[in-house]
Amino acid sequence: MDFAEIAREVLAIEIEALQEGRERIGEEMEKAVSLISSLKGKLIVMGVGKSGLVGSKIAATFASTGTPSFFIHPTEALHGDLGMIGKEDGVLAISYSGESEELIKIVPHIKRFDIPLIAMSGKGDSTLVRYSDVFISIAVPKEACPFQAAPTASTTLTMALGDALAVCLMKKRGFKKEDFASFHPGGSLGKRLFVKVKDLMRTQNLPIVEEETPLKEAIVTMSQGKLGNLVITDREGRVRGILSDGDLRRALMSEEFDLQKPVILFATSNPKVIQDENMLASDALQLIERYKIQMLVITDKEEKVRGVLHIHDLVEAGIQ
């Protein structure tokens, strides 16, 4: 049995379903976007079985992209959760047959309060559609299941249309990546947009020595700092250089190497520093990567050290 060919056939069937669904998109999508964007309350998504699972994902996508939304199972709604649906809310109900018993039982109660209803169904003449204000077709030529029993192509199309609705609403509301990050503060985008240098920089027990310090003493301070780098200042505390592990290795190979000589002779002068501790940590990481260094020194306007930011701190914080 050629399972690769079977898998290709499944994808072909689902691609066909998506293509036909794409061709059907028209004014009903416009109506759905207008209805949802005008809601003063939430969009409640409902469905049973596989439609419920897809509906739960659709609700999560709406909620994370600026449309207040959550999923309610129709059976739970019949047994008390109906009170979670307010008069300013709207309902998106999903049922391929449009005749799911649990869903049909709840629809009259929804309409009794004049709550707008969007139906996603494969049957345009179904009970669910007759109750609806907007009908989005999720009809497919056939399912990928060889017995035409398990929802496959139809659930793929339903999820894709849910994504399409969410993106349309994002465009209508002018939803920006900063807004997305606000809903995902723990995600990589949230970290890139909100975590600043001052949130991660080290300000205590920094490895700092003055430029005239003998190299031998400087190495001890560098080891105690455990950053692989040493900040070197003048007597007024202004940054004059950095001694890195690489600088130290190169110093060992030099004929002029002497542990009693001033550390500044072996350091990198004019190191990369920043004075804006409100810089995004992601931008600081770009500087570190661009100049192939391990650490940035943060100074005030007088070039005096306020803190340091090591690449390990950025990596541990999940900054990318």
N, C-alpha and C positions, 0 to 999 in steps of 0.2 A: 504493500500500500504506500503510495507516494504522499506522505504527509506535507511535504513542502508545497506540492501542487494543491492540496486541499486548503492549506493556509492561504495561498495566493487567491484561490477561488472565493474564500470567505472575504478577503479584503476587497476583491473585485465587486462582490455583491454589496458590501457596505459603501464602497466608493460610489456605486451607481445610485444607492439610496441618498447619499449626500448630494450628488449632482442633481437628482430630480428635486430634492428639497430646496436646493439653491434656486432652481428655475421657478419654483412656486412662490418664492418670497415676493411680497408686494405690499399692498396697502394694509393688510392685516398686521404686518410687522410695525408699520408706522403707527397704527392704532394702539398696539400693545405698548410701544415705547411711550406714546403720549399719555396713555392711561396710567402706567406705572410711575412716570416722572411727575404726574400731577397728584399722586397720593400724598396726603398729609401724614399718613401713618406708615405701616409696614406692608411688605408684600409677603403673604403667607403662601407657601408652596405645599401642595398636597398630592398624594399618590399612594397607590397600593402595590405591594410586591416589587418587581423590578422597577416599575415607574416611580415607586417611593424612594428606592435607592438612588435613582437618577435625580429625582426631585430634591433629595437631601443635598446632593452635590451642587445642583443649580442654585439652591438657596444659599449655600456657603459661598459660591462665586459671587452672587449678588451682594451679600453682606460684606465681602472683602473688597468690593469695587464701588462702594458708595451708596448702594441701595439697601436700606434696612430690610432684612428678610430672615425668616427662619422656617423650618419644615415642621408640619404637624401631620401626624398620621390620622386619617379620617376616623378610625375606630376610637382613638383616644379623644378626638374632638367630640364624638357622640357621648362620651362618658365623662365630660367635664371640661376638656380643653377647648371647647368652643368659646369659652369665656376669654380665651387669649386673643380672639379675633375682634378687633374694635371696629366701630362704624367708619373710621377714617382709613381703614386698611383695605387692601385688595387681595384677591386670591388667584393663584395660578394653579389650576388643577390638571393633573396629567393622567390620562388613561387611554391606551391605544384603542380599546373597544368603545370607550365612552360609556360603558355600562357597568363598570365596577361597582358592585353592590354597596360596599362601604362608602364609596365616594358619592354615589347617587343619593344615598340616604341623607347625607350632610348638606348637599347642594341647596335644597329648598330652604333650610334654616339660614344659609348664607344669604340667599336672595331676599329673604324676608326682611333683612336689615338693609337692603339696597346696597350691599357690598359688591363692587364690580368684580366680575369673574372672567378670567382668561382661560380658555380651554385649549389644551394641547392633546389632540386626539387623531387617530387614523381614520375615523369614521365621521364624515361631515353631517350625517343625519342622526347621530346618536343623541341619547338623552342629555348627556353632559353638554354637548354643543348647543342644544336647544335652549338650555338655561344660560348660556354664556353671552357675554357682551363682545368678546373678541375670540375668534377661532384661529388657531395656528395648526395647520395640518402637519402631522408626523407620519402620514401614510408612506409606505414603502412598497415597491413592486413585489418583494419577497424577503423573507428572513434568511439569514445565512445558515440557520439550523436546518439540517436536511429533512426534518419532520415538520417544518414550519410551525414549531411549537414554542421553542425558547426565544424570547425577545432578544434579538441580536442587532440586526440592521436598524430596527426601529428605535432601540435604545441609544444606538450611536447617533442617529439623526436627532433624537430628542435632546441629548446632551449638547450636541453641536448648536442646535437652535437656542438652547439656554445660554450658551456662550455668546452667541450672536446678539441676543437680547441684552446681556450684560455689557458687552462692548458698545452697543448702540447707546445705552444709558450713560456709560462713561463719557462718550463723545458729547452727548446732549448736555450733560452737567459740567463739562469742562474738567473732568476728573484728571488730575495730574499725578506724576510719579511721587511727588511729595505727599499727596493725599493717600496714595497706595501705601507708602511707607508708614504713614500714621496708623494704618490698620495692621501693619506688620512690623512693629518696632523690634521684634526679635529676629526678623529675617535679615538676609544679607542686604537687601535694598534699604531697609530701615536703618541698619548700622551704617551704611555708606552715607546716608543723608542726615543722620542725627548725631552720631558719636563724634565728638570733637577731640582735638589734641589734649585739651585740659582735662578731659575725662580719663585719659590713659597715661599721661606723662607722670614720671616719677619725680618727686620733689624732696624726698627724705634720703639721708645717708648716701648722697651722690658721690661718686669717685672723682674728686676734684683736688688738684694740686696747683701750686704756683709754678710759673715757668722756670724758676731757678732751682727747683727741687731736684736733688740728685736722682738719676734714673733708678738707682737701687731702691730708694724710698717710694718712688712713683710706682714701681712694679708691685710693691706690697699693697699700696692703695688700690691699684687696678685690680689685683686679685681679690681683695676684700669686697670690691664693688660688684663682682660677678656679672659684669655686663660686657666684658671683652673690650672695653674702651675706657679711656681716661680723659677727663676734661681738664684742659690746662688754661690757667688764667694769669693775668698780671697781678700786681699787688693790689690794684683797685677792684679786682674781681671781674675784669672784662675778659671775655673769651679770646684766647690767642692760638689755641690749637687743640687737636685731639690725638691721643696716642691709641692706636688700635692694635689688635693682635698682629695684624699684617705689618704695621710699622715696627713693632718689636722684633718680629722675625727678620725683617730687612736690616734692622740695627745690628742684630747679632752677626750678620754676614759682612758688616762694614769694618774696614780696617781701623776706623776711628772709634769703634765701640769702646765705651768706658762707663762702668756703672756709676762712677762719681761725677760724670758730666751732667749738665742741666738737661732735664727731660725734654725741653723745648727743641733741643738740637735734633732729636730723633722723631719728633711729632709731625703730623700733617698740619701745616699752617692754613689759615683761611678756611676752616671747616664749614660745612653746610649748617647754617643755623636759621631758625625762624623766630620772628618776634610776635607772631599772631597765634596765641594759644587757642583762639576760637576757630582756627582752621579745621576743616573736616579731617578726621583721622584718615579717611580714604585718600585725601589729597596728599597728606603727609607720607603715606605709604608709597604713592607714586614718586615722590621726591627721593625716598630711600631707594626705590628700585631703579630710578633713572640714574642716580649717581653711584649705584652699587656700594652703598654704605650700610652699616648696621644700626646706626643711631643718629638721631637729630638732637641738637641742643636748642632749647627754647630760651630766649633771652628777653630782657626788657629793652627799652630804647637806648639805654646806656651800655648795651652789650653785656650786661651782667646776667649770670645764669639764674633762670627761674625753674628749670627742670630739664629732663631728658626724655626722649621717646625712643624706645628700642624696638626693633622689628619683631622681637619675640612677643612684646606686649600687644602689638597689632595682630599678630597671628593668633594668639590666645584669645583675643576679643572677637575673633571671627571677621576682622576687617579684610575685605578683598579688593 
